[in-house]
Amino acid sequence: MYSHIMVPVDLAEKVGLQKAVQVAADLALHYGARMTLVSVSGGLQGKVSHSHAEYGRRLALYADEIAAEHGIHVDSLNYGVPDPSVEVDQKLIQAIDDLAADLVVMASHQPGWVEYFINSHGGRLASHAKISVFVVREGA
């Protein structure tokens, strides 16, 4: 049913990604699908790394960890941009086409009052992507 699963990743939020990564890995294993972690980095990288290249290296290492843990092949793709906060949604839509992905599995926080003013990345991607987007919430 699915052949290429894209998983948007912010390495600064690795703890909050665990459930979504588990779901994506289970689906990849079940369907024999490829899995690719996608990040958008740039600007000030202080939380995770000090350069776009270093962020990409850390993303690739995270992909290798997931692959080893779940016994699947996991690739990584990192887009470098001047301001990730402005360009992340556009780059995630582009990544779907670049990868020919047919499913996105992404983590999202629990919705709250702030969503009345600012759309979440998961909500925006689900609204604009031409493929299915599985939004996985952390917690119960």
Disulfide bonds with the S-S distance in Angstrom:
none
